[in-house]
Amino acid sequence: MLAEHSGRAAHPAEAGLPQGKATDGVGCDRELSRMLEALPALCPAELRSEWRRLYRSQPPRLSRDLLIRAVAYRIQELRYGGLNKTIRRKLATLVTAPQSEGEIAPEAVQKISRGARLVREWNGRTHTVTVQEEGFTYAGRTYRSLTAIAREITGAHWSGPRFFGLARRRKPLAPSPARTAPEGGAWDA
């Protein structure tokens, strides 16, 4: 359908886009961008047809906006590859996770043992940290916290445990009745 509508090949394989991980692909990326830019111009019937072609199943009842996003995701997934096994497993776990008060229960904090190695890829480089009795070793230097190492690696402030996948972001606090916006939705300055 994209091919008919936009005059371009719709399927990454048909467009000569290599499937799986991205390689060089400057021309392929331009073609992919053109394909993605053409999606909002498609009518709902054309989007459902693209869904059937890309996912090889009947489309669920979704809004036009969600259909565009899902088709765009699938096109990019075919070009760049999909989620890794760890992420897919985590998402499956979250779907069936026990819930408390309408929120997914937080994971238990992980305790890391001395001698454990934490590995993180950042900007194409693999960074390895070794847990010591009192602190952490990274690139031949000893640090008191993972946050200092995350800052060293990224150049920006990060939660070290979160950067290395040991902690999750806290859920936002619910607004208290005293902090709700006044009628009309604006605060007085």
PyMOL commands that set and color helices and strands:
alter all, ss='L'
color gray80, all
select helices_A, chain A and resi 2-6+26-41+44-55+64-80+85-95+146-154+160-163+177-179
alter helices_A, ss='H'
color red, helices_A
select strands_A, chain A and resi 99-100+103-104+117-122+125-132+135-138+141-143
alter strands_A, ss='S'
color yellow, strands_A
deselect
rebuild
show_as cartoon
